[in-house]
Amino acid sequence: MTLSIGFSPCPNDTFIFDALVNKKIDTGDLNFEPVLEDVQTLNKWAIESKLDVTKLSYAVLPQVLEHYRVLNSGSALGNGVGPLLITKTQSELPVEEHLIAIPGEHTTAHLLFSLKYPLAKNKIFLRYDLIEAFVLAGKGLGVIIHENRFTYADKGLKKITDLGDYWEQEMQSPIPLGGIVMKKAFDRSLQQRVDALIRQSVEYAFQNYPTLNDYIRLHSQEMSEEVMRKHIDLYVNERSLALGKVGREAVLKLADVYCRMHNLTIDPSEVFV
């Protein structure tokens, strides 16, 4: 059986999925067809139920639970990992009066920004790797994620708010950025098997780290090795092996925030494999 699997080309995802998609671990009769895209595209496709298994922003989870369940392995969740709101020049104007670039409408970054700044409506949605240039051009503020966390200060940009820190202080919970979901149409035993294989893939990656394999390098050619490792160190941790009780509670907290904002409800028993 061949399963389509979507994830981003960022070092944390290629680190996690290299062994799985490149057969460095024994996957038996299962083959995985990787589809690498930016997180906003993956979120959109999850809403459309396009892929069998996919990475997504946890902010979009309530919209896809009709078709998907969350796997325990492969998540990006932790402390000090959240998106940052940045500026080129300090301004006395409140954030709400600026144009703000957000890395996708359905991203966790957008949800956290909306939680912190509920009155901010002047937004533009850009691919995450275009936001630094938007801010540098003086067009407005930007919410950055991924490797841009490590490069913005070197370009003279300044942090206004750490949105992840805001979440942690308000919710007393680690920030659930993204996770892996699998279609409910597959039986539970197959979901659990795929979950176990992703965990094996993460374990394999950790066993060979800090060596950066060719798969990571191939998809991160514009990054230095230092930035690649910082990216992996920030977003891949013990919660990437298994969400655990704390991780599942954090995911449900974020889903609850989204549901309250949009007057929705979910059944917690239907969320996880």
N, C-alpha and C positions, 0 to 999 in steps of 0.2 A: 504494500500500500504506500502511495505517495501522498504526503500532506503538504500543502502550501503553508509557509511560515513567514510572517512579516516582522521585520525589525529595522532599526535605523542603522546607518553606516557609522555611527559614533563608536568610539573605542570600547565603551562599556558593553554595548550590544554585540559587537563582533567578538569581543573577549568571551562573552557568555556563550554564544552560539557557534563559535568556530568548530569545536569538537563534534557537535551534533550534526551540523550540515555538511561537514567535510569528512565524516565517517572516521574520526579519530577515537570514537568510542563505538562499542558494538550496539547498533540499533536494530539488529535482527532483520525482520522483513519490512521494517519501516524505513522509508526514504523521505527526506525533507527537502522541499524545493524552496530555497530562500528568495524572498522579495524584499529588497532593501529600499526604503523610502524614508522621507522625513516624517516626524511624529504626527504632524497635522494631517498629512495624506493617510497615514495608517489609521488615525482616528476616524477620518471620513469613511474609509473603507470598512472599518469595524461597524459603523452605523449602518452601512450598506450590506453587512454580513458577507464580505467578499472572500476573506481568507479563512482557512481552516483553523490556524493558530496565528495569533498576532500580538505584538507589543502594542500597547495603547497607553494614553494618559489616563490615570485613575479618575480624572474629572469627567471623562466621557462614559465611565462605566454604567451609570444608571440608564443611559440611553441604549445600551447594547445587551442588557441582561435577558432580554427575550430570546436571544440567540447564543449567548456565550456564558461560560463560567470562568472564574479566575483560577489559574493554577498557582500552586504554592511556591514554585521556583521561578527564578528569572526576574524578580521585581527590582526596581530602584526605589529604595525606601531607607530613610535614615535621618540623622540630625546634621544640620549645617549643609544641606544639599539643595536648598530651595532656590527659586529664581530671584534675580535681583532687578530692581528698578534703577536705571542709571540716567545720567544727564551729561551734556557736554559742558554747560556752564550753570552755575548756581543761579536760581531765580527766586524772586520774592513772591512770584505768583504761585498759588496752590496748584498741586498736581492736576486737579480737575480742570484747570484752564489751559492745559497743554494738550497737544496731539500726542498720543501714546501708541507706540508700535508694540504689538503683542505677537508672540510666536504661535499664532493659530487660535481660532475661535474656540476650539474644543479642548484646549490644553489645560493641564493643571495650573500652568502659569497664569492663564487667563482667570481661572476660578479664584486663585489666591489674590490676584490683583483686584478682582471685583469684590472680594470679601473685605480687603483693606480699604479700597476706594470705591464704595458703592455708588457715589455720585459722578464718577468719571465716565462720560459717555463718548468722548471724542477719541475714538480708537481707530487704528488701522491694523489689519492682520497681515503679517509678513512671515516668510520662512525664517526660521530662527537665525540662520547664518547671514541674513541681510540686515539685521537690526543694528548691529554696531555701526555700519556704514550710514544708516538712517540717522542715528544720533550724531555721528561725527559730522554729517552734513548740516547739522543745526536745524533739522526738520521737526524735532520734538524729543520726547523722552522715549525710553525703550525698556522693555522687560527682556532680560537675557537669560539663557539657559545653556546647558552643555559646556563646551570648551570656552565659550565667550566669558564665562566666570573668571577664567585664568588670564585673559588677554585684555580686558577692557581698561584696566588701570594703566597698563603700559602704553595705551593710546591716548592717555590724558583724560579719560572719561571718569566720572565720579558716581559713587553709589548714593542713592537717595534712601532706599528701603530694601532691607533683606526680607523678602516676602516669606521665605521659609522660616526665618527666625520669628516673624510675626505669627505664623501659624503655630509654631512650637510653644510660644508664650501664651497664646490664646487658648489652645486646645490641650496643652500639656501632653503632646503626642508627637512622635516622629512624623515627618512629612512623607506621605505616599505619592511619589511622582508618577511612576509608570509600572505596569505589570503585564503579565502574559495571560491571555484568555484563549479558550478553545471552544469550538462550537458544541452546543448541547446536543446536536444531532448525533454526535458520536457517543457510543455507550460509555458508561462510567469507567469500566475497566481500561478502555483505550485512553481515556483522559488521564487516568492515574499512571498509565504506562508512559505516556508522553511527559507527564510531570516528572516522573522519576528520571527519564532520560535527560531532561533539561538540567536537573540537579547534578547528574553525572557529568554533564558538559561543563557546568560551573566548577565542579570539583577538579576536573581535568585542567581547566584553565588556571586555577589557583596553584595546583601542583607544579605547573611550569612557569609561574610568574616569579620574578619580574621580567622574564624574557618576553619580548613582543614578537608575536608570530607574524608570518607574512600576510595572513588574512586581515589582521588589524592594520598593518602598514598599508596594504592595498587600498583600503577605504579611508585612510587618514593621511594622505600624502602631503597635505598642506600643514600638518601639525608637527611640532618637534616631539622627540621621544619623551621629553620632560612633560609636555602638555598631555600626551597620550596616557602616561602613567598617572598624572594627577587626575585625569578624567576617570580612569578605572578605579583609583583609590577612593575617589569621592562617591561614586555611584554603585560600586559593587562591594557587598559586604555579606555578613552572615544572613541578612534578610533576603539576599539574592539566592541563597541556598534554600531557605524556607521562610515564609512569612512569619510563622509562629503566631501565638496568641496576640502579642503586641502588634504585629504587623496587620493581622486581620482586623483588629479593633481600629487601627489607624485608617485602613481602607474604608471601613464602614462609617467612620466619623466624616471622612471627606465626602462619601456618597450622601450622607445625611445633610451636610451643608448644601450640596448641589440640589437635593430634593426640596429642602426648605426654600431655597431661592426660586425654584421653578414649580412649587406646589405639586410635588410628586411624592410617591411612596414606593418603596421596594421591599421585597421579602428577603431578609438576611439569610434565610436557609437556602436560597437559590443563588447565592453569590459565588460560593467557593466549591471547588471539586471535592 
